[in-house]
Amino acid sequence: MAGALIVRAPEIENDFDTLLATNCNITANDEKIVVLQTISYFETTTAGGAGQGVFYPYGYYVGAVEDNFDPNTCNGLTPTKAATVPGLGVNGQINPVIKMDQGEIKRLRFVNASNGQTIVPQFVGEGAPEVYAIAVDGIALLPPTAPNVAPDALLDPEYFKIDYTVKETDAEAYWTNAELITLAPGQRLDLLIRAGTTAGSFQLQGAAKGSVPMVVEGGDANTAKILMVEVTAEPSTKNQTIPTVSLFEAATIQRPVPPTVAIDGVWPAATQSIEFKTIEENFTEAYPSRPAFVVNDQYFDAVVGDPAQIQLLKGDTDVWNLYSSNDAHIFHIHINSFQALGRSTYDAGNRVYNAPVTYQMPIWRDTIYIDSIGGTDIQLTQAAQKYETCTPGTMVTMASKQFDFTGEFVLHCHNLFHEDNGMMLTVSILDPETGGTDSE
């Protein structure tokens, strides 16, 4: 079960939603909530030869579901193989239709509530709506760190248009677009779509890996259909505009307290390093017999009273390096959001990370995708040799500030299978003077 909870500031506070309404005429009436889910339905074979569906959650975790099912959980029916590409439901519907007039702007508010499915939404076809990212994980984008100084650059351009054609040779633009448009499990993404001047139907679907900018490298990107936009032959009468950079500079936009970190050609040293890893030998057939997903070679400590596995100090800014030795993972931390600063690609030949690529602006997040380029078979007894057989993907560098509260919470992978089988750590924020928490 999943849904969306929209929280808005009072209009008098002139927060982001109010600015969109007053400056761009994009109101709550122009919003469409898009909750993405993958439901584990499998076709079955009956005595009469007719097929029917059965809800079989365990089927997500087993490879050859027809060989590994428990008939007692399927009412005696025999499930067949799942679809190669898991289908996506949108608010409980399959490929729903949104109607728009020409030039009209809609705000699509995505929530990826799927299990393990990463999606990069892209329209198909000439004349399809333009796509602009305006917020991720519930927080409005920051303006660009450096202004565009090209001779033909606009003084106050529309912001932030997704460029699906940018290549890795333009590293900052590529990885910024890739970070903004990749929608991993647990992430939220606000897009503005502006209909063009061509009437017709335009499919929004997941882009294939390697076809557009995305942070998915070794993992898989779901290419299922999401929704259809039907553009009428009528021009819009709403007089809407895409927000420009100056709107995102407004001091009234509510964002978290920023970390105290500056990147002036030199990246700050990391205070926390987080490695996500899958231990293949802990699997018995398709299901792990013991914790198989670890963070820094640890799994979740559920013993009440034990010290937290990661300890931070209230008031500090922490710089984190996040990477995956193998498999695709989604880092998520509770309480305080963080600023994703950029990514470092991995030099497989020299077994070292390259110099980091800074995003065009710090990107506020609480959830972020990491994976590896290749090699997934890490044996627990061979941990020291993991880099001889596995190639990590990009490493994320992010910064967070521990403010307001002390206490204990968790970080974990947002793939439910990984989280439920060990990939979670306890985290505490401690008072720097007492070494304890406010409640002690």
C-alpha positions as CSV (number, residue, x, y, z in Angstrom):
1,M,0.0,0.0,0.0
2,A,1.4,3.4,-0.9
3,G,0.2,7.0,-1.4
4,A,1.2,10.6,-1.4
5,L,0.9,13.2,1.3
6,I,1.2,16.8,0.1
7,V,2.2,19.3,2.7
8,R,1.9,23.0,1.8
9,A,3.0,26.1,3.6
10,P,0.4,28.8,4.3
11,E,0.1,31.3,1.3
12,I,1.3,34.1,3.5
13,E,4.7,32.5,3.8
14,N,5.3,32.8,0.0
15,D,6.8,29.3,-0.2
16,F,7.6,27.5,-3.5
17,D,4.0,26.5,-4.3
18,T,2.7,30.0,-3.8
19,L,5.5,31.4,-5.9
20,L,4.6,29.0,-8.8
21,A,0.9,30.1,-8.5
22,T,1.5,33.8,-8.4
23,N,4.4,34.1,-10.8
24,C,3.7,31.3,-13.3
25,N,-0.1,30.6,-12.8
26,I,0.7,27.0,-12.0
27,T,-1.6,26.0,-9.2
28,A,-2.7,23.0,-7.3
29,N,-5.3,22.4,-10.0
30,D,-2.5,21.8,-12.5
31,E,-0.9,19.1,-10.4
32,K,-1.1,15.4,-11.1
33,I,0.1,12.9,-8.4
34,V,1.9,10.0,-10.0
35,V,2.5,7.1,-7.5
36,L,4.4,4.4,-9.2
37,Q,4.1,0.8,-8.1
38,T,5.0,-2.7,-9.3
39,I,2.4,-5.2,-8.1
40,S,3.6,-8.9,-8.1
41,Y,0.9,-10.4,-10.2
42,F,1.8,-13.6,-12.1
43,E,-0.2,-15.4,-14.7
44,T,-1.3,-18.9,-13.8
45,T,-2.3,-22.0,-15.7
46,T,-5.6,-23.7,-14.9
47,A,-7.0,-27.1,-15.8
48,G,-9.1,-25.6,-18.6
49,G,-6.2,-23.8,-20.1
50,A,-7.5,-20.3,-19.4
51,G,-5.1,-17.9,-17.6
52,Q,-5.7,-15.9,-14.6
53,G,-3.7,-13.7,-12.2
54,V,-2.5,-14.4,-8.7
55,F,-1.0,-11.9,-6.3
56,Y,2.3,-13.5,-5.2
57,P,4.7,-11.1,-3.4
58,Y,7.3,-13.8,-2.9
59,G,7.6,-14.1,-6.6
60,Y,9.5,-10.9,-6.7
61,Y,12.4,-12.5,-4.9
62,V,12.8,-15.7,-6.7
63,G,14.3,-16.0,-10.2
64,A,12.4,-18.9,-11.8
65,V,9.2,-18.4,-10.0
66,E,7.6,-21.5,-11.6
67,D,10.3,-23.7,-10.0
68,N,10.4,-22.0,-6.6
69,F,6.8,-21.4,-5.6
70,D,4.8,-22.7,-2.6
71,P,1.4,-24.0,-3.9
72,N,0.0,-23.4,-0.4
73,T,0.4,-19.6,-0.9
74,C,-1.2,-19.6,-4.4
75,N,-4.5,-21.4,-3.7
76,G,-3.1,-24.4,-5.5
77,L,-2.4,-22.5,-8.7
78,T,0.9,-22.7,-10.6
79,P,2.4,-19.3,-11.4
80,T,4.3,-18.8,-14.6
81,K,7.3,-16.6,-15.3
82,A,7.0,-12.9,-14.6
83,A,7.2,-10.3,-17.4
84,T,10.8,-9.4,-18.4
85,V,10.0,-5.8,-17.6
86,P,7.8,-5.4,-14.5
87,G,4.7,-3.3,-15.3
88,L,4.2,0.0,-13.6
89,G,0.9,1.0,-12.0
90,V,0.1,4.7,-11.7
91,N,-2.2,5.4,-8.8
92,G,-3.5,1.9,-9.3
93,Q,-4.1,2.3,-13.1
94,I,-2.1,1.1,-16.1
95,N,-0.9,3.8,-18.5
96,P,-3.6,6.4,-17.6
97,V,-4.2,9.4,-19.9
98,I,-3.7,13.1,-19.2
99,K,-5.3,15.6,-21.5
100,M,-3.6,18.9,-22.2
101,D,-4.2,21.9,-24.5
102,Q,-1.4,23.2,-26.6
103,G,1.1,25.2,-24.5
104,E,-0.5,24.1,-21.3
105,I,1.7,23.3,-18.3
106,K,1.1,20.5,-15.8
107,R,3.1,19.6,-12.7
108,L,3.7,15.9,-12.3
109,R,4.5,14.9,-8.7
110,F,6.2,11.5,-8.9
111,V,6.6,9.1,-6.0
112,N,8.5,5.9,-6.8
113,A,6.7,3.4,-4.4
114,S,7.9,0.4,-6.4
115,N,10.1,-2.3,-5.1
116,G,13.5,-2.3,-6.7
117,Q,12.5,-0.5,-10.0
118,T,14.5,2.5,-11.1
119,I,12.8,4.6,-13.8
120,V,14.0,7.5,-16.0
121,P,10.8,9.1,-17.4
122,Q,11.0,10.2,-21.0
123,F,8.5,11.2,-23.6
124,V,8.5,9.4,-27.0
125,G,7.9,11.1,-30.3
126,E,8.4,14.4,-32.2
127,G,6.6,17.3,-30.7
128,A,6.3,15.7,-27.3
129,P,6.0,17.9,-24.2
130,E,9.1,19.6,-22.8
131,V,10.2,18.4,-19.4
132,Y,11.5,20.6,-16.6
133,A,12.7,19.4,-13.1
134,I,11.7,21.8,-10.3
135,A,12.1,19.7,-7.1
136,V,13.4,16.4,-5.9
137,D,12.6,14.5,-2.7
138,G,10.2,17.3,-1.7
139,I,12.6,20.2,-1.9
140,A,12.8,22.9,-4.6
141,L,15.9,23.0,-6.7
142,L,18.6,25.5,-5.8
143,P,19.6,28.0,-8.5
144,P,22.8,27.1,-10.4
145,T,26.0,27.7,-8.6
146,A,27.6,29.5,-11.5
147,P,25.6,31.6,-14.0
148,N,25.7,30.8,-17.7
149,V,28.2,33.2,-19.2
150,A,27.8,32.1,-22.8
151,P,27.4,35.1,-25.2
152,D,23.9,34.1,-26.2
153,A,22.8,33.1,-22.6
154,L,19.6,34.6,-21.3
155,L,19.8,36.7,-18.1
156,D,17.0,34.9,-16.4
157,P,16.4,31.6,-18.3
158,E,13.7,29.0,-17.7
159,Y,14.8,26.4,-15.1
160,F,15.7,23.5,-15.1
161,K,15.0,22.0,-18.5
162,I,16.0,18.3,-18.8
163,D,18.4,17.8,-21.7
164,Y,18.0,14.2,-22.8
165,T,20.7,14.5,-25.5
166,V,23.7,15.8,-23.4
167,K,26.7,13.5,-23.5
168,E,29.3,12.5,-20.8
169,T,31.9,14.7,-22.5
170,D,30.0,17.6,-21.0
171,A,30.4,16.1,-17.5
172,E,28.7,18.6,-15.2
173,A,25.7,18.9,-17.4
174,Y,25.4,15.2,-18.0
175,W,25.6,14.1,-14.3
176,T,23.3,17.0,-13.2
177,N,20.7,15.9,-15.7
178,A,21.2,12.3,-14.8
179,E,20.8,12.9,-11.1
180,L,17.6,15.0,-11.5
181,I,15.8,12.7,-13.9
182,T,16.6,9.3,-12.4
183,L,13.8,8.2,-10.1
184,A,14.9,5.3,-7.8
185,P,12.7,3.6,-5.3
186,G,11.7,5.9,-2.5
187,Q,12.6,9.0,-4.4
188,R,10.2,11.8,-5.3
189,L,10.5,14.0,-8.4
190,D,8.5,17.1,-9.5
191,L,8.4,17.7,-13.2
192,L,6.7,20.5,-15.2
193,I,5.6,19.3,-18.6
194,R,4.7,21.9,-21.3
195,A,2.6,20.7,-24.2
196,G,3.9,21.7,-27.6
197,T,2.0,22.9,-30.7
198,T,1.4,19.5,-32.1
199,A,-1.8,17.7,-31.4
200,G,-1.5,14.0,-30.7
201,S,-0.8,11.3,-28.1
202,F,2.6,11.1,-26.5
203,Q,3.8,8.2,-24.4
204,L,5.8,8.8,-21.2
205,Q,7.8,5.7,-20.4
206,G,11.0,4.6,-18.8
207,A,14.1,5.2,-20.9
208,A,16.5,2.3,-21.7
209,K,19.8,2.3,-20.0
210,G,22.4,4.1,-22.0
211,S,19.9,6.0,-24.2
212,V,19.7,9.2,-22.1
213,P,21.5,10.7,-19.1
214,M,21.0,8.5,-16.0
215,V,22.9,7.4,-12.9
216,V,22.1,3.8,-13.6
217,E,25.3,2.0,-14.8
218,G,25.4,-1.6,-13.9
219,G,21.8,-2.0,-12.7
220,D,18.6,-2.0,-14.7
221,A,16.3,0.8,-15.7
222,N,12.6,-0.1,-16.0
223,T,11.3,0.7,-19.5
224,A,7.6,0.2,-18.9
225,K,5.0,2.6,-20.0
226,I,4.0,5.2,-17.3
227,L,1.2,7.4,-18.7
228,M,-0.1,8.9,-21.9
229,V,-0.4,12.6,-22.6
230,E,-3.1,13.6,-25.2
231,V,-2.6,17.1,-26.6
232,T,-5.7,18.7,-28.1
233,A,-5.8,21.0,-31.1
234,E,-6.9,23.9,-28.9
235,P,-4.4,26.5,-27.5
236,S,-4.3,26.9,-23.8
237,T,-6.0,29.9,-22.3
238,K,-4.3,29.6,-18.9
239,N,-1.4,32.1,-19.6
240,Q,1.2,29.9,-17.8
241,T,4.9,30.2,-17.8
242,I,7.9,28.1,-16.8
243,P,9.6,29.4,-13.7
244,T,13.0,31.1,-14.3
245,V,16.2,31.0,-12.2
246,S,15.2,34.1,-10.2
247,L,12.2,32.4,-8.8
248,F,14.4,29.6,-7.3
249,E,16.5,32.4,-5.7
250,A,13.6,33.6,-3.6
251,A,14.5,33.8,0.1
252,T,11.0,32.6,1.1
253,I,11.5,29.1,-0.3
254,Q,11.7,26.8,2.6
255,R,14.7,24.4,2.4
256,P,16.7,22.6,5.1
257,V,19.6,24.3,7.0
258,P,22.5,24.0,4.5
259,P,25.7,22.2,5.5
260,T,28.8,24.4,6.1
261,V,30.8,23.3,3.1
262,A,32.4,25.1,0.2
263,I,33.8,23.7,-3.0
264,D,36.3,26.2,-4.5
265,G,38.2,23.9,-6.8
266,V,39.1,21.5,-3.9
267,W,36.5,19.0,-2.5
268,P,36.4,18.7,1.3
269,A,37.7,15.5,2.9
270,A,35.0,12.9,3.7
271,T,34.2,12.3,7.4
272,Q,32.0,9.3,6.6
273,S,32.5,6.6,4.0
274,I,29.6,4.2,3.2
275,E,30.0,1.0,1.2
276,F,27.0,-1.0,0.2
277,K,27.7,-4.7,-0.7
278,T,25.8,-7.9,-1.5
279,I,27.3,-11.2,-0.1
280,E,26.3,-13.9,-2.6
281,E,27.4,-16.9,-0.5
282,N,24.7,-16.0,2.1
283,F,22.0,-17.1,-0.3
284,T,20.4,-20.5,-0.2
285,E,18.8,-20.9,-3.7
286,A,16.9,-17.7,-4.2
287,Y,16.5,-16.4,-0.7
288,P,19.3,-15.5,1.8
289,S,19.8,-17.8,4.7
290,R,21.5,-15.1,6.8
291,P,22.0,-11.3,6.3
292,A,23.2,-11.0,2.7
293,F,23.2,-7.2,2.3
294,V,25.7,-5.2,4.4
295,V,26.8,-1.6,4.9
296,N,30.5,-1.2,5.8
297,D,30.5,-5.0,6.3
298,Q,27.9,-4.6,9.1
299,Y,24.2,-5.5,9.1
300,F,21.4,-4.1,11.2
301,D,21.9,-4.2,15.0
302,A,18.4,-4.5,16.4
303,V,19.6,-4.9,20.1
304,V,18.0,-2.1,22.1
305,G,20.6,-0.3,24.2
306,D,23.6,-1.0,21.9
307,P,25.5,2.1,20.8
308,A,24.5,3.3,17.3
309,Q,26.6,1.9,14.5
310,I,27.3,5.4,13.2
311,Q,27.6,8.3,15.6
312,L,27.4,12.0,14.5
313,L,27.6,15.2,16.6
314,K,24.9,17.8,16.7
315,G,25.9,21.0,14.9
316,D,28.5,19.3,12.8
317,T,28.6,19.2,9.0
318,D,29.5,15.7,7.7
319,V,30.8,15.0,4.2
320,W,29.9,11.5,3.0
321,N,31.3,9.3,0.2
322,L,28.7,6.7,-0.9
323,Y,29.4,3.8,-3.2
324,S,28.5,0.3,-4.1
325,S,31.0,-2.5,-4.5
326,N,28.4,-4.6,-6.3
327,D,24.7,-4.6,-7.1
328,A,22.3,-1.7,-7.3
329,H,21.4,0.0,-4.0
330,I,19.5,3.1,-2.9
331,F,20.9,5.0,0.1
332,H,18.2,6.5,2.3
333,I,18.7,8.3,5.6
334,H,16.1,9.5,8.1
335,I,15.7,12.9,9.8
336,N,18.1,15.3,8.0
337,S,18.2,15.7,4.2
338,F,21.6,16.1,2.6
339,Q,23.0,18.0,-0.3
340,A,24.3,15.8,-3.1
341,L,27.4,17.6,-4.4
342,G,28.5,15.5,-7.3
343,R,29.8,12.1,-8.5
344,S,33.2,10.5,-9.2
345,T,33.5,8.0,-12.0
346,Y,35.6,4.9,-11.4
347,D,38.8,4.2,-13.4
348,A,38.6,0.4,-13.7
349,G,42.1,0.1,-15.2
350,N,43.9,1.8,-12.3
351,R,41.3,0.7,-9.7
352,V,40.8,4.3,-8.5
353,Y,38.1,7.0,-8.5
354,N,38.6,9.9,-10.9
355,A,38.4,13.5,-9.8
356,P,34.8,14.3,-8.8
357,V,32.4,16.1,-11.1
358,T,30.4,18.8,-9.3
359,Y,26.7,19.2,-10.0
360,Q,25.6,22.5,-11.5
361,M,23.9,23.1,-8.1
362,P,23.8,21.2,-4.8
363,I,20.8,18.9,-5.0
364,W,18.8,18.4,-1.8
365,R,17.9,14.7,-1.3
366,D,17.2,12.1,1.4
367,T,17.5,9.1,-1.1
368,I,20.1,8.5,-3.8
369,Y,21.0,5.7,-6.2
370,I,24.4,4.0,-6.4
371,D,25.4,0.8,-8.2
372,S,28.4,-1.1,-9.7
373,I,29.5,-1.4,-13.3
374,G,30.0,-5.2,-13.2
375,G,30.8,-8.2,-11.1
376,T,28.3,-9.2,-8.4
377,D,29.7,-12.3,-6.8
378,I,31.5,-11.2,-3.6
379,Q,32.1,-14.1,-1.2
380,L,32.3,-13.1,2.5
381,T,35.6,-15.0,2.9
382,Q,37.1,-13.1,0.0
383,A,36.2,-9.6,1.0
384,A,39.8,-8.4,0.7
385,Q,39.8,-9.3,-3.0
386,K,36.5,-7.7,-3.9
387,Y,38.0,-5.1,-6.2
388,E,39.8,-7.8,-8.2
389,T,36.4,-9.1,-9.5
390,C,34.0,-6.2,-9.0
391,T,34.0,-2.7,-10.5
392,P,32.2,0.0,-8.5
393,G,30.0,2.5,-10.2
394,T,30.1,6.3,-9.5
395,M,30.7,7.4,-6.0
396,V,28.4,10.1,-4.6
397,T,29.8,12.8,-2.4
398,M,27.2,14.5,-0.2
399,A,27.1,16.8,2.8
400,S,24.7,17.0,5.7
401,K,24.3,19.2,8.8
402,Q,23.1,17.7,12.1
403,F,20.8,20.3,13.5
404,D,18.0,20.8,16.0
405,F,17.7,17.3,17.4
406,T,19.8,14.5,19.0
407,G,18.7,10.9,19.1
408,E,18.8,7.6,17.2
409,F,17.4,6.7,13.7
410,V,18.5,4.6,10.7
411,L,20.0,4.7,7.3
412,H,19.2,1.8,4.9
413,C,18.8,0.6,1.3
414,H,15.5,1.5,-0.2
415,N,15.3,-1.8,-2.0
416,L,12.9,-3.6,0.4
417,F,14.5,-7.0,-0.1
418,H,18.0,-5.6,0.7
419,E,16.7,-3.6,3.7
420,D,14.8,-6.6,5.1
421,N,17.9,-8.8,4.9
422,G,20.4,-6.7,6.7
423,M,21.2,-3.5,4.8
424,M,20.4,-1.0,7.5
425,L,22.5,0.7,10.2
426,T,21.5,2.6,13.3
427,V,22.7,6.3,13.4
428,S,22.8,8.6,16.4
429,I,23.2,12.4,16.7
430,L,24.9,13.1,20.0
431,D,25.3,16.3,22.0
432,P,29.0,17.3,21.6
433,E,29.3,18.4,25.2
434,T,27.6,15.5,27.0
435,G,28.0,12.7,24.5
436,G,24.4,11.8,25.0
437,T,21.0,12.7,23.6
438,D,18.5,15.3,24.7
439,S,16.2,12.6,26.2
440,E,18.9,11.2,28.4
